[in-house]
Amino acid sequence: MHIKKDDTVMVITGKDKGKKGKVLRAMPTEEKVIVEGINIQTKHQKQTRTLKAEIKHQEGPIHVSNVMFYDSKAKAPTRIGYKLENGKKKRVSKKTGQVID
């Protein structure tokens, strides 16, 4: 999976198309990510003895194929490639050619 936690991504399809956000959580086994402010879902919290009933709004998972890495230098979404540097695998922006991490 090309996307990791704390990456800035742009949504390329769906109801939130064109929005940018930071990846809060990556789930590689399910091929999904949770992005800050994207795919907001409503959850109804039942009342308990200690907590009041409330309606919570939280981010839902989105498939990794629906997001693209956002390159802040190019100010555009870009694909990610890999390059070996000193025997270590590094992520590289396809638009600028710069090493991401």
C-alpha positions as CSV (number, residue, x, y, z in Angstrom):
1,M,0.0,0.0,0.0
2,H,1.5,3.4,-1.0
3,I,-0.3,5.5,1.6
4,K,0.9,5.7,5.2
5,K,-0.2,7.3,8.4
6,D,0.4,11.2,8.5
7,D,0.5,11.5,4.7
8,T,-1.6,14.2,3.1
9,V,-4.0,12.8,0.5
10,M,-6.6,14.1,-1.9
11,V,-9.8,12.2,-2.6
12,I,-10.2,11.5,-6.3
13,T,-13.6,9.8,-6.3
14,G,-16.8,9.7,-4.3
15,K,-18.9,12.3,-2.4
16,D,-15.8,14.1,-1.0
17,K,-14.0,14.3,-4.4
18,G,-11.4,17.1,-4.4
19,K,-11.0,17.4,-0.6
20,K,-7.6,17.1,1.1
21,G,-6.8,15.6,4.5
22,K,-4.3,13.9,6.7
23,V,-4.3,10.1,7.1
24,L,-5.2,9.3,10.7
25,R,-5.0,5.5,10.3
26,A,-3.9,3.1,7.6
27,M,-5.4,-0.4,7.5
28,P,-3.2,-2.3,4.9
29,T,-4.9,-5.7,5.4
30,E,-8.3,-4.2,4.5
31,E,-6.7,-1.7,2.0
32,K,-8.5,1.2,3.6
33,V,-7.5,4.5,5.2
34,I,-9.2,6.9,7.6
35,V,-8.7,10.5,6.5
36,E,-9.3,13.6,8.7
37,G,-12.6,15.3,7.7
38,I,-13.4,12.8,4.9
39,N,-16.4,10.4,4.8
40,I,-18.1,11.7,7.9
41,Q,-20.6,9.2,9.4
42,T,-23.2,9.7,12.0
43,K,-23.2,7.4,15.0
44,H,-26.0,7.3,17.6
45,Q,-24.7,6.8,21.1
46,K,-27.2,5.0,23.4
47,Q,-27.8,6.4,26.9
48,T,-26.1,4.6,29.8
49,R,-26.2,5.3,33.5
50,T,-23.1,7.5,33.2
51,L,-23.4,8.9,29.7
52,K,-26.1,10.8,28.0
53,A,-27.5,9.9,24.6
54,E,-25.8,11.8,21.8
55,I,-25.2,11.8,18.0
56,K,-21.5,11.6,17.2
57,H,-19.9,12.5,13.8
58,Q,-16.7,10.5,13.0
59,E,-14.6,9.7,10.0
60,G,-15.3,6.4,8.2
61,P,-12.8,4.3,6.3
62,I,-12.3,4.9,2.5
63,H,-10.7,2.5,0.1
64,V,-7.1,3.4,-0.7
65,S,-7.8,3.4,-4.5
66,N,-10.0,6.4,-4.0
67,V,-7.3,8.6,-2.6
68,M,-4.0,9.9,-4.0
69,F,-0.9,11.2,-2.3
70,Y,-0.8,15.0,-2.3
71,D,2.6,16.5,-3.1
72,S,3.0,19.8,-1.3
73,K,5.9,20.9,-3.6
74,A,4.0,20.3,-6.8
75,K,0.7,21.3,-5.2
76,A,-1.1,18.5,-6.9
77,P,-2.0,14.8,-6.4
78,T,0.7,12.5,-7.6
79,R,1.5,8.8,-8.0
80,I,4.2,7.2,-5.9
81,G,7.1,5.1,-7.1
82,Y,9.9,3.3,-5.3
83,K,13.7,3.8,-5.5
84,L,16.5,2.0,-3.8
85,E,18.9,4.3,-2.0
86,N,21.8,2.9,0.0
87,G,20.1,-0.5,0.0
88,K,16.8,0.9,1.5
89,K,13.5,1.3,-0.4
90,K,12.4,4.9,-0.5
91,R,9.1,6.4,-1.7
92,V,9.4,8.8,-4.6
93,S,7.0,11.3,-6.1
94,K,6.4,10.6,-9.8
95,K,5.7,14.3,-10.5
96,T,8.7,15.9,-8.9
97,G,11.1,12.9,-8.5
98,Q,11.8,13.9,-4.9
99,V,12.0,11.4,-2.0
100,I,9.0,11.5,0.2
101,D,10.3,10.0,3.4
